[in-house]
Amino acid sequence: MIDSQRYPRLARIDLPADLRQFDESELPAIAGELRDYLIESVASAGGHFGAGLGVVELTVALHYLYDTPEDRLVWDVGHQCYPHKILTGRRDRISTIKKKDGLAPFPKREESPFDTFGVGHSSTSISAALGMALAAQRKGDARKIVAVIGDGGLTGGMAYEALHHGGALDPDLLVILNDNQMSISENVGALPKMLARLMTSRTLNAMREGAKRRLKRDGFLWRFLKRWEEHAKGMFVPSTLFEELGFHYFGPIDGHDLPLLLHSLKTLKSLKGPQLLHIITTKGKGYAPAEREQIEYHAVGPFDPVKGVAKKAAGKQTYTDVFGDWLCDMADADTRLYGITPAMREGSGLVRFSKEFPQRYFDVGIAEQHAVTLAAGMACEGAKPVVAIYSTFLQRGYDQLIHDVAIQNLDVTFAIDRGGVVGPDGATHAGSFDLSYLRCIPNMLVMAPADENECRQLLTTGFMHAGPAAVRYPRGTGPGAKIEAELKPFVVGKAEIRRRGNGVAILAFGSPLAAAIEVGNELGATVVNMRFVKPLDEAIILELARAHVALVSVEDNAIGGGAGGAVAELLAAKNILVPLLQLGLPDEFLEHASREQLLAEAGIDAAGIRAAITRRWPQFAPQPFGEVRSAV
């Protein structure tokens, strides 16, 4: 429960209706309490941090002036939604965020009527808000629609598609551009430079607005000023981009100046048609360490707010670390290698590469489709690009993966991080489907390493393969395999028998191998490290099918269309009748919890694999000492 002594105003706000009972003069104090409470809550439990601190004043202003949830607020992306959740009935549960059965880390429609649109990926808010505005307009509803998009989100092409469409339709829609020059890391490309020029134009804006106030809205001087304004904006201020798209541009203004925000929003609320308000904020505002180290404080674990986030001690290498080291080593060995990431330098492990090979490093912003086709274009000219991307984000570039890479059989390697169960970020970030959506594509080589050393070797295999190749690996650390320095490939399509047994043969694809070996040792089963999802090692599967009573496939991927399905298809094609138990992720979206909890719920940890096998074939369960196992 919130401490009403420390937070006397915030403790009285359970819903935005309570916020609106306060006098406007008290809102700065409420914003101060909200910021302090956010720091305290995230410090105790962890979560996304800097982005929420940057929109405290904006969140207070929006919920104070708009009749939410009747009026719609759409956040893009959800990193900045923590203050919104605190003010909309979830204040006392904010410390449960990202935990099992706790609050979702992003806006989620099922969680609250104030979360009007579910968000996990970027650049979707303007499209969603436009859809809401058009639907409301057609029904005759007078509700207001507001989309809040970060400048990082504006690097995604979908945002411009929505601006292009919406400006021509003249809907009643307000887009708020929250400009802090950051996504997870620094923004890249031409857009931040354009917005920086807008920031320097405040003198021009002040001159323009002052002159307007002094002139009558008719006559020669007024008409002259309007024409001068358009020419001046074109010369000095690239805000004409938004206005040419049909959005009336306002700003830039200080997004932490609450009285100014309120004044501006009151004006915009009274206007008809599409409007765009440009606000300047600071990511991490109000907490000095987060303002200084904006990348480090994007998302944090629990920490002491007095001391700040402790520096992480060196531990086991993560799969992301393995990829980052491999990328630098391979780039040193082959000058044709180029590294591409869609705004995930830190998350995908390209920090070292960006420093050591800056001329071969390309951060394209939040533009996954462009990232894939950029790689295709490079491959056309003899380069060997590596696209480092999360599994969930590659879904956004699926058309390009098929049309621009696979159909042309181009030499592009995809290093797919966060494959399978991801954990606290929830359904929007889970990599549950990549084996399914990759293995159905002709020309694709699809691999799943079982440990850190295999990750390095399979990345080498994919890079040396002439054609499109994908290596998908999980979040976090592996079993701790010793990593060999040599860049040596595997034989394509060749699996490895890790344990010879009888009765049941377990075919493990990727990270579940360690659990499969544990179960194999207990049940006396054969265990195979498959390594390759496409092409399968057909010879070894057929051999095991003839020598065993049953086969079990285990994968950290959706069962539907996954690696186990490939095994079933092979057996059916060869007319081999042998029982096949397919274990993997269920046909549902996995909610936020720890990776270990989700694996256990899906039944693909050791306990789950063992239980599934012995439930299907009780005769293979370990027998008490001295008893004889019955024949099948």
C-alpha positions as CSV (number, residue, x, y, z in Angstrom):
1,M,0.0,0.0,0.0
2,I,1.1,3.5,-0.7
3,D,2.4,5.6,2.2
4,S,-0.1,8.4,2.6
5,Q,2.3,10.4,4.7
6,R,5.0,10.5,2.0
7,Y,2.5,10.8,-0.9
8,P,-0.5,12.7,0.5
9,R,-2.0,13.6,-2.9
10,L,-1.2,10.5,-4.9
11,A,-2.6,8.3,-2.1
12,R,-6.0,10.0,-2.8
13,I,-5.9,9.2,-6.6
14,D,-7.2,5.7,-7.4
15,L,-8.5,6.7,-10.8
16,P,-8.2,9.7,-13.1
17,A,-11.6,11.0,-11.9
18,D,-9.9,11.5,-8.5
19,L,-7.1,13.4,-10.2
20,R,-9.6,15.8,-11.8
21,Q,-11.0,16.8,-8.3
22,F,-7.7,18.6,-7.5
23,D,-7.2,22.2,-8.4
24,E,-4.9,22.8,-11.3
25,S,-2.4,24.6,-9.1
26,E,-1.7,21.3,-7.2
27,L,-0.8,19.3,-10.4
28,P,3.0,20.1,-10.2
29,A,3.0,18.7,-6.7
30,I,1.1,15.6,-7.8
31,A,3.6,15.1,-10.7
32,G,6.5,15.3,-8.1
33,E,4.8,12.6,-5.9
34,L,4.2,10.4,-8.9
35,R,7.8,10.7,-10.0
36,D,9.1,9.8,-6.5
37,Y,6.7,6.9,-6.2
38,L,7.8,5.6,-9.6
39,I,11.4,5.7,-8.5
40,E,10.6,3.9,-5.3
41,S,8.5,1.2,-6.9
42,V,10.8,0.3,-9.8
43,A,13.8,0.4,-7.5
44,S,12.1,-2.2,-5.3
45,A,10.9,-4.5,-8.0
46,G,12.7,-3.7,-11.3
47,G,11.2,-2.8,-14.7
48,H,11.3,-0.2,-17.4
49,F,12.5,3.0,-15.8
50,G,13.8,6.0,-17.8
51,A,11.0,6.3,-20.3
52,G,8.3,6.5,-17.6
53,L,10.2,9.2,-15.7
54,G,10.2,11.2,-18.9
55,V,6.5,11.4,-19.3
56,V,5.3,12.1,-15.7
57,E,4.1,15.6,-16.5
58,L,2.5,14.5,-19.8
59,T,0.6,11.7,-18.1
60,V,-0.7,13.9,-15.4
61,A,-1.8,16.5,-17.9
62,L,-3.5,14.1,-20.2
63,H,-5.5,12.3,-17.5
64,Y,-6.4,15.7,-16.0
65,L,-7.8,17.3,-19.2
66,Y,-9.2,14.2,-21.0
67,D,-12.2,12.1,-19.8
68,T,-10.3,8.8,-19.8
69,P,-11.2,6.1,-20.6
70,E,-14.1,7.5,-22.6
71,D,-11.5,9.6,-24.3
72,R,-8.8,7.2,-25.7
73,L,-5.1,7.4,-25.0
74,V,-2.8,5.1,-27.1
75,W,0.8,4.8,-25.8
76,D,3.7,3.9,-28.1
77,V,5.5,1.9,-26.9
78,G,4.6,0.6,-23.5
79,H,8.0,1.4,-21.9
80,Q,6.5,4.8,-20.9
81,C,3.2,3.5,-19.5
82,Y,4.2,3.0,-15.8
83,P,2.9,6.5,-14.7
84,H,-0.3,5.8,-16.7
85,K,-0.8,2.5,-14.9
86,I,-0.2,4.2,-11.5
87,L,-2.9,6.8,-12.1
88,T,-5.5,4.3,-13.5
89,G,-6.3,2.0,-10.7
90,R,-3.0,0.0,-10.5
91,R,-1.0,2.1,-8.2
92,D,-0.7,-0.4,-5.4
93,R,0.2,-3.3,-7.8
94,I,2.9,-1.5,-9.7
95,S,5.6,-3.5,-7.9
96,T,4.2,-6.7,-9.4
97,I,4.9,-5.6,-12.9
98,K,6.6,-8.2,-15.2
99,K,6.1,-10.9,-12.5
100,K,3.9,-14.0,-12.8
101,D,0.3,-13.0,-12.3
102,G,1.3,-9.4,-11.9
103,L,0.8,-6.4,-14.0
104,A,1.9,-6.6,-17.7
105,P,4.9,-4.5,-18.6
106,F,3.0,-2.8,-21.5
107,P,-0.5,-1.6,-22.0
108,K,-2.9,-4.5,-22.2
109,R,-6.6,-4.3,-23.0
110,E,-7.5,-7.2,-20.7
111,E,-5.9,-5.6,-17.7
112,S,-7.7,-2.2,-17.7
113,P,-10.2,-0.2,-19.7
114,F,-7.7,2.6,-19.6
115,D,-5.3,0.5,-21.7
116,T,-7.1,1.2,-25.0
117,F,-4.7,-0.7,-27.2
118,G,-2.2,-3.5,-26.5
119,V,1.4,-2.4,-27.3
120,G,4.6,-4.3,-27.4
121,H,6.1,-3.4,-30.7
122,S,6.8,0.2,-31.7
123,S,5.3,2.6,-34.2
124,T,1.7,1.3,-34.0
125,S,0.0,4.1,-32.0
126,I,-0.9,6.4,-34.8
127,S,-2.5,3.7,-36.9
128,A,-4.5,2.4,-34.0
129,A,-5.6,5.8,-32.8
130,L,-6.6,6.7,-36.4
131,G,-8.7,3.6,-36.6
132,M,-10.4,4.6,-33.3
133,A,-10.9,8.2,-34.5
134,L,-12.5,7.1,-37.8
135,A,-14.8,4.5,-36.1
136,A,-15.9,7.1,-33.5
137,Q,-16.5,9.7,-36.3
138,R,-18.6,7.3,-38.3
139,K,-20.7,6.5,-35.2
140,G,-21.1,10.1,-34.3
141,D,-19.2,9.8,-31.0
142,A,-17.5,13.0,-29.8
143,R,-14.7,11.3,-27.8
144,K,-11.2,12.6,-28.1
145,I,-8.4,10.3,-29.4
146,V,-4.7,10.9,-28.5
147,A,-1.7,8.9,-29.6
148,V,1.6,9.4,-27.7
149,I,4.6,8.2,-29.8
150,G,8.3,8.5,-29.0
151,D,10.7,9.9,-31.5
152,G,12.3,6.4,-31.6
153,G,8.9,5.1,-32.6
154,L,8.8,7.6,-35.4
155,T,11.7,5.9,-37.0
156,G,9.4,3.0,-38.0
157,G,7.8,3.3,-41.4
158,M,4.4,2.3,-40.1
159,A,4.1,5.6,-38.3
160,Y,4.5,7.5,-41.6
161,E,2.0,5.3,-43.3
162,A,-0.5,6.3,-40.7
163,L,0.4,10.0,-40.9
164,H,0.1,9.8,-44.7
165,H,-3.3,8.2,-44.5
166,G,-4.7,10.1,-41.6
167,G,-3.8,13.6,-42.8
168,A,-5.9,13.1,-45.9
169,L,-9.0,12.0,-44.0
170,D,-9.1,15.0,-41.6
171,P,-10.0,13.0,-38.5
172,D,-10.2,14.6,-35.0
173,L,-6.9,13.1,-33.8
174,L,-4.0,14.4,-31.7
175,V,-0.6,12.9,-32.1
176,I,1.9,13.8,-29.3
177,L,5.5,13.4,-30.4
178,N,7.5,12.7,-27.2
179,D,11.0,13.7,-28.3
180,N,13.8,12.7,-26.0
181,Q,16.4,11.6,-28.7
182,M,16.4,8.1,-27.4
183,S,14.8,4.7,-27.9
184,I,16.6,2.0,-25.9
185,S,19.9,3.6,-27.1
186,E,20.5,6.8,-29.1
187,N,18.2,7.4,-32.1
188,V,19.8,7.1,-35.5
189,G,19.2,8.4,-39.0
190,A,17.9,11.7,-40.5
191,L,14.8,12.0,-38.3
192,P,16.6,13.0,-35.1
193,K,18.6,15.6,-37.0
194,M,15.4,17.0,-38.3
195,L,13.8,17.1,-34.9
196,A,17.0,18.7,-33.5
197,R,16.6,21.6,-36.0
198,L,13.0,21.9,-34.8
199,M,14.3,22.3,-31.2
200,T,16.5,25.2,-32.2
201,S,13.6,27.0,-33.8
202,R,12.0,28.2,-30.6
203,T,13.0,31.8,-31.3
204,L,11.3,31.7,-34.7
205,N,8.2,30.2,-33.1
206,A,8.1,32.9,-30.4
207,M,8.4,35.6,-33.0
208,R,5.7,34.1,-35.1
209,E,3.2,33.6,-32.2
210,G,3.9,37.0,-30.8
211,A,3.2,38.7,-34.1
212,K,0.0,36.7,-34.6
213,R,-1.3,37.9,-31.2
214,R,-0.8,41.5,-32.2
215,L,-2.4,41.4,-35.6
216,K,-6.0,41.2,-36.6
217,R,-7.0,38.0,-38.3
218,D,-7.8,39.8,-41.5
219,G,-6.2,42.4,-43.7
220,F,-3.0,42.7,-45.7
221,L,-0.6,42.2,-42.8
222,W,-2.3,39.1,-41.6
223,R,-2.2,37.5,-45.1
224,F,1.4,38.6,-45.5
225,L,2.3,37.0,-42.2
226,K,0.7,33.7,-43.1
227,R,2.6,33.5,-46.4
228,W,5.8,34.5,-44.6
229,E,5.2,31.8,-42.0
230,E,5.0,29.1,-44.6
231,H,8.2,30.3,-46.3
232,A,10.1,30.7,-43.1
233,K,9.0,27.3,-41.8
234,G,10.3,25.8,-45.0
235,M,13.6,27.6,-44.7
236,F,14.3,27.1,-41.0
237,V,11.9,24.6,-39.6
238,P,11.2,21.1,-41.1
239,S,7.8,21.0,-39.3
240,T,6.4,21.4,-42.8
241,L,6.9,17.6,-43.2
242,F,4.0,17.1,-40.8
243,E,1.9,19.9,-42.2
244,E,2.3,18.7,-45.7
245,L,1.0,15.3,-44.5
246,G,-2.1,17.1,-43.2
247,F,-1.3,17.5,-39.5
248,H,-1.3,21.0,-38.0
249,Y,2.0,21.2,-36.1
250,F,2.5,22.8,-32.7
251,G,5.8,23.1,-30.9
252,P,8.3,22.2,-29.9
253,I,7.5,22.9,-26.2
254,D,9.0,21.8,-22.9
255,G,7.3,18.5,-22.0
256,H,8.3,19.0,-18.3
257,D,6.7,22.4,-18.0
258,L,3.3,21.3,-16.7
259,P,1.5,24.7,-16.9
260,L,2.7,25.1,-20.5
261,L,1.6,21.5,-21.3
262,L,-1.8,22.1,-19.9
263,H,-2.3,25.4,-21.8
264,S,-1.2,23.8,-25.0
265,L,-3.4,20.7,-24.6
266,K,-6.4,22.8,-23.7
267,T,-6.0,24.7,-27.0
268,L,-5.5,21.6,-29.0
269,K,-8.5,19.9,-27.4
270,S,-10.7,22.6,-28.7
271,L,-9.5,22.2,-32.3
272,K,-10.9,20.0,-35.0
273,G,-8.9,17.8,-37.4
274,P,-5.5,16.1,-37.2
275,Q,-3.0,17.9,-34.8
276,L,0.6,17.1,-33.9
277,L,2.1,18.4,-30.7
278,H,5.9,18.2,-30.4
279,I,7.2,18.0,-26.8
280,I,10.8,17.9,-25.7
281,T,11.5,15.6,-22.7
282,T,14.4,14.0,-20.9
283,K,14.5,10.2,-20.5
284,G,15.1,9.5,-16.8
285,K,13.9,13.0,-15.8
286,G,14.1,13.7,-12.0
287,Y,16.6,10.9,-11.2
288,A,20.1,12.1,-11.9
289,P,21.8,8.7,-12.6
290,A,19.0,7.8,-15.1
291,E,19.5,11.2,-16.8
292,R,23.2,10.7,-17.1
293,E,23.1,7.0,-18.1
294,Q,20.0,6.7,-20.2
295,I,20.9,3.4,-21.8
296,E,21.7,1.7,-18.6
297,Y,18.5,2.9,-16.9
298,H,16.2,2.0,-19.7
299,A,15.2,-1.2,-17.8
300,V,16.6,-2.2,-14.5
301,G,16.5,-4.9,-11.9
302,P,15.8,-4.0,-8.2
303,F,18.3,-1.4,-6.9
304,D,19.0,1.0,-4.1
305,P,17.7,4.4,-5.3
306,V,20.3,6.2,-3.1
307,K,23.3,4.3,-4.6
308,G,21.8,3.6,-8.1
309,V,22.1,0.5,-10.2
310,A,25.1,-1.6,-9.2
311,K,27.5,-2.6,-11.9
312,K,27.0,-6.2,-12.9
313,A,29.7,-8.6,-11.9
314,A,31.2,-10.8,-14.6
315,G,29.3,-14.1,-14.9
316,K,28.6,-16.8,-17.4
317,Q,28.4,-15.6,-21.0
318,T,24.9,-15.2,-22.3
319,Y,24.0,-16.3,-25.8
320,T,23.9,-12.7,-26.8
321,D,27.5,-12.3,-25.6
322,V,28.5,-15.3,-27.6
323,F,27.0,-13.8,-30.7
324,G,28.7,-10.4,-30.1
325,D,32.1,-12.0,-29.8
326,W,31.6,-14.3,-32.8
327,L,30.5,-11.3,-34.9
328,C,33.7,-9.4,-34.2
329,D,35.9,-12.5,-34.7
330,M,34.2,-13.4,-38.0
331,A,34.3,-9.8,-39.2
332,D,38.1,-9.8,-38.5
333,A,38.4,-13.0,-40.6
334,D,36.1,-11.9,-43.5
335,T,35.9,-8.3,-44.6
336,R,32.6,-9.0,-46.5
337,L,30.7,-9.2,-43.2
338,Y,28.4,-6.3,-42.4
339,G,26.3,-6.1,-39.2
340,I,22.8,-4.8,-39.2
341,T,20.4,-4.2,-36.3
342,P,16.9,-2.5,-36.1
343,A,17.6,-0.3,-33.0
344,M,18.8,-3.1,-30.8
345,R,22.6,-2.5,-30.5
346,E,22.7,-3.3,-26.8
347,G,20.0,-6.0,-26.7
348,S,21.4,-8.0,-29.6
349,G,25.1,-7.7,-28.6
350,L,26.5,-5.3,-31.2
351,V,28.2,-2.7,-28.9
352,R,31.7,-4.1,-29.3
353,F,31.2,-4.6,-33.1
354,S,29.9,-1.0,-33.5
355,K,33.1,0.3,-31.9
356,E,35.6,-2.0,-33.6
357,F,34.0,-2.0,-37.1
358,P,32.0,1.3,-37.3
359,Q,32.2,1.3,-41.1
360,R,30.5,-2.1,-41.3
361,Y,27.9,-1.4,-38.6
362,F,24.4,-0.3,-39.5
363,D,21.6,0.6,-37.0
364,V,18.6,1.3,-39.2
365,G,16.3,2.4,-36.4
366,I,13.0,0.7,-35.6
367,A,12.6,-0.5,-39.2
368,E,12.7,-4.3,-39.4
369,Q,11.4,-4.5,-42.9
370,H,14.1,-2.1,-44.1
371,A,16.8,-4.0,-42.2
372,V,16.0,-7.3,-44.0
373,T,15.9,-5.8,-47.5
374,L,19.0,-3.6,-46.8
375,A,20.8,-6.9,-46.1
376,A,19.4,-8.4,-49.3
377,G,20.7,-5.4,-51.3
378,M,24.1,-5.8,-49.8
379,A,24.1,-9.5,-50.6
380,C,23.4,-8.7,-54.2
381,E,26.7,-6.9,-54.3
382,G,28.8,-9.7,-52.8
383,A,28.6,-8.7,-49.2
384,K,27.8,-11.2,-46.4
385,P,25.4,-9.3,-44.1
386,V,24.4,-10.6,-40.7
387,V,21.0,-9.3,-39.4
388,A,21.0,-9.4,-35.6
389,I,17.3,-9.3,-34.5
390,Y,15.0,-10.6,-31.9
391,S,12.7,-13.4,-32.9
392,T,9.6,-11.3,-32.2
393,F,10.9,-8.4,-34.3
394,L,11.8,-10.6,-37.3
395,Q,8.0,-11.3,-37.5
396,R,7.7,-7.6,-38.7
397,G,10.1,-8.3,-41.6
398,Y,8.5,-11.6,-42.7
399,D,7.4,-10.5,-46.1
400,Q,10.9,-9.2,-46.8
401,L,12.5,-12.4,-45.5
402,I,10.5,-14.4,-48.1
403,H,10.3,-12.1,-51.1
404,D,13.6,-10.2,-50.9
405,V,15.9,-12.8,-49.4
406,A,14.6,-16.4,-49.7
407,I,13.1,-16.2,-53.2
408,Q,16.3,-14.8,-54.5
409,N,18.4,-17.2,-52.4
410,L,20.6,-14.4,-51.2
411,D,23.5,-14.9,-48.8
412,V,22.1,-13.3,-45.6
413,T,22.6,-14.7,-42.1
414,F,20.0,-14.1,-39.5
415,A,21.2,-14.2,-35.8
416,I,17.8,-14.5,-34.0
417,D,18.0,-13.7,-30.3
418,R,15.3,-14.3,-27.7
419,G,14.1,-17.5,-29.5
420,G,11.5,-19.5,-27.6
421,V,10.4,-18.6,-24.1
422,V,11.6,-15.1,-23.2
423,G,9.9,-14.4,-19.8
424,P,9.0,-11.1,-18.0
425,D,8.3,-9.1,-21.1
426,G,5.3,-11.3,-21.9
427,A,3.5,-12.4,-25.0
428,T,4.5,-9.4,-27.2
429,H,8.2,-10.3,-26.9
430,A,8.1,-14.1,-26.8
431,G,10.0,-15.9,-29.6
432,S,7.5,-18.8,-29.7
433,F,7.0,-19.0,-33.5
434,D,10.3,-18.7,-35.4
435,L,10.9,-22.3,-36.1
436,S,7.4,-22.6,-37.5
437,Y,7.6,-19.5,-39.7
438,L,11.1,-20.2,-40.8
439,R,11.1,-23.9,-41.7
440,C,8.2,-23.5,-44.2
441,I,10.3,-21.1,-46.4
442,P,12.2,-22.7,-49.3
443,N,16.0,-22.1,-49.4
444,M,16.2,-21.5,-45.6
445,L,18.8,-23.2,-43.4
446,V,17.4,-23.2,-39.9
447,M,19.5,-24.1,-36.8
448,A,19.0,-24.2,-33.1
449,P,22.1,-24.5,-30.8
450,A,22.0,-26.5,-27.6
451,D,24.8,-24.6,-25.8
452,E,27.1,-21.6,-26.1
453,N,29.8,-23.4,-28.1
454,E,27.3,-24.7,-30.6
455,C,25.9,-21.3,-31.0
456,R,29.3,-20.0,-32.2
457,Q,29.7,-23.0,-34.4
458,L,26.2,-22.8,-36.0
459,L,26.7,-19.1,-36.6
460,T,29.8,-20.0,-38.5
461,T,27.9,-22.7,-40.3
462,G,25.2,-20.2,-41.4
463,F,27.7,-17.5,-42.4
464,M,29.7,-19.9,-44.5
465,H,26.6,-21.4,-46.1
466,A,25.8,-20.0,-49.6
467,G,22.2,-18.8,-49.1
468,P,19.9,-17.6,-46.4
469,A,20.5,-19.1,-43.0
470,A,19.0,-18.5,-39.5
471,V,20.4,-19.4,-36.1
472,R,17.9,-19.0,-33.3
473,Y,19.1,-19.0,-29.7
474,P,17.4,-18.2,-26.3
475,R,17.6,-15.3,-23.9
476,G,20.1,-15.5,-21.1
477,T,22.8,-18.1,-20.3
478,G,23.2,-21.7,-21.4
479,P,24.6,-24.7,-19.7
480,G,28.1,-23.2,-19.5
481,A,29.8,-25.1,-22.4
482,K,33.4,-24.2,-23.1
483,I,33.7,-22.0,-26.1
484,E,36.2,-22.9,-28.7
485,A,38.1,-20.0,-30.4
486,E,38.2,-21.7,-33.8
487,L,35.6,-20.6,-36.3
488,K,34.6,-24.0,-37.6
489,P,31.3,-25.0,-39.2
490,F,29.3,-28.2,-38.7
491,V,28.3,-30.4,-41.5
492,V,24.9,-29.0,-42.7
493,G,22.0,-31.2,-41.6
494,K,23.9,-33.6,-39.4
495,A,22.6,-34.3,-35.9
496,E,24.6,-35.8,-32.9
497,I,23.6,-38.7,-30.7
498,R,24.4,-37.7,-27.2
499,R,23.2,-40.8,-25.4
500,R,22.5,-44.3,-26.6
501,G,19.6,-46.1,-25.0
502,N,16.5,-48.1,-25.9
503,G,12.7,-47.9,-25.8
504,V,12.3,-44.1,-26.4
505,A,14.5,-41.8,-28.5
506,I,14.3,-38.1,-27.5
507,L,15.0,-35.7,-30.3
508,A,16.0,-32.3,-28.8
509,F,16.0,-29.2,-30.8
510,G,18.1,-26.4,-29.2
511,S,18.1,-25.4,-25.6
512,P,15.9,-28.2,-24.2
513,L,18.8,-30.6,-24.8
514,A,20.1,-30.4,-21.2
515,A,16.7,-31.3,-19.8
516,A,16.4,-34.1,-22.4
517,I,19.7,-35.6,-21.3
518,E,18.7,-35.5,-17.7
519,V,15.5,-37.4,-18.5
520,G,17.3,-39.8,-20.9
521,N,19.7,-40.8,-18.1
522,E,16.8,-41.5,-15.8
523,L,14.7,-43.4,-18.3
524,G,17.5,-45.2,-20.2
525,A,16.4,-43.4,-23.4
526,T,18.4,-42.4,-26.5
527,V,18.9,-38.6,-26.7
528,V,19.8,-36.8,-29.9
529,N,21.0,-33.2,-30.3
530,M,19.3,-32.4,-33.6
531,R,20.9,-29.0,-34.2
532,F,19.2,-28.5,-37.6
533,V,15.5,-27.9,-38.0
534,K,15.9,-27.6,-41.7
535,P,17.3,-29.7,-43.2
536,L,16.5,-32.5,-40.8
537,D,19.0,-35.3,-40.3
538,E,16.5,-37.7,-42.0
539,A,18.9,-40.7,-41.8
540,I,19.3,-40.6,-38.1
541,I,15.5,-40.1,-37.5
542,L,14.6,-43.1,-39.7
543,E,17.3,-45.2,-38.0
544,L,16.0,-44.4,-34.6
545,A,12.3,-44.9,-35.6
546,R,13.1,-48.4,-36.7
547,A,15.1,-49.2,-33.5
548,H,12.9,-47.7,-30.9
549,V,9.3,-48.2,-29.6
550,A,8.6,-44.4,-29.7
551,L,10.0,-41.0,-30.5
552,V,9.7,-37.8,-28.5
553,S,10.5,-34.4,-30.0
554,V,11.2,-31.5,-27.6
555,E,11.5,-27.8,-28.7
556,D,11.3,-24.3,-27.2
557,N,8.8,-23.3,-29.9
558,A,5.1,-23.6,-30.6
559,I,4.2,-27.2,-31.3
560,G,2.0,-26.1,-34.3
561,G,4.3,-26.1,-37.4
562,G,7.4,-26.6,-35.3
563,A,10.3,-28.9,-35.4
564,G,8.3,-31.9,-34.1
565,G,5.9,-31.3,-37.0
566,A,8.8,-31.7,-39.4
567,V,9.6,-35.0,-37.8
568,A,6.0,-36.1,-38.2
569,E,5.9,-35.1,-41.8
570,L,9.1,-37.1,-42.5
571,L,7.7,-40.2,-40.8
572,A,4.4,-39.9,-42.8
573,A,6.2,-39.4,-46.1
574,K,8.3,-42.5,-45.5
575,N,5.2,-44.5,-44.3
576,I,6.8,-45.3,-41.0
577,L,4.3,-45.9,-38.2
578,V,5.9,-45.2,-34.9
579,P,4.4,-43.3,-32.0
580,L,5.6,-39.7,-31.8
581,L,5.1,-37.4,-28.8
582,Q,5.6,-33.7,-29.7
583,L,6.5,-31.5,-26.7
584,G,6.8,-27.7,-27.1
585,L,5.0,-24.5,-26.3
586,P,1.2,-24.7,-26.2
587,D,-1.3,-23.1,-28.6
588,E,-1.7,-20.0,-26.5
589,F,0.2,-16.7,-25.9
590,L,2.5,-17.0,-23.0
591,E,2.1,-14.3,-20.3
592,H,4.9,-12.7,-18.3
593,A,6.7,-14.8,-15.8
594,S,10.3,-16.0,-15.3
595,R,11.7,-18.2,-18.1
596,E,11.9,-21.1,-15.7
597,Q,8.3,-20.8,-14.7
598,L,7.2,-20.7,-18.3
599,L,9.2,-23.7,-19.3
600,A,7.7,-25.6,-16.4
601,E,4.2,-24.6,-17.3
602,A,4.8,-25.7,-20.9
603,G,6.2,-29.0,-19.7
604,I,9.5,-28.7,-21.4
605,D,11.8,-28.7,-18.4
606,A,13.1,-32.0,-17.1
607,A,10.2,-32.7,-14.8
608,G,7.7,-31.9,-17.6
609,I,9.5,-34.1,-20.2
610,R,9.8,-37.0,-17.8
611,A,6.1,-36.7,-16.8
612,A,4.9,-36.6,-20.4
613,I,6.9,-39.6,-21.4
614,T,5.9,-41.8,-18.4
615,R,2.3,-40.7,-18.7
616,R,2.2,-41.8,-22.3
617,W,4.3,-44.9,-21.7
618,P,4.2,-46.0,-18.1
619,Q,6.4,-49.0,-18.8
620,F,9.4,-46.7,-19.3
621,A,9.2,-45.1,-15.9
622,P,12.2,-45.9,-13.6
623,Q,11.5,-49.2,-11.7
624,P,12.2,-49.8,-8.0
625,F,15.4,-51.6,-7.4
626,G,15.0,-55.3,-8.1
627,E,11.9,-55.2,-10.3
628,V,12.0,-56.2,-13.9
629,R,10.6,-53.8,-16.5
630,S,7.8,-55.4,-18.5
631,A,8.1,-55.9,-22.2
632,V,6.2,-53.6,-24.5
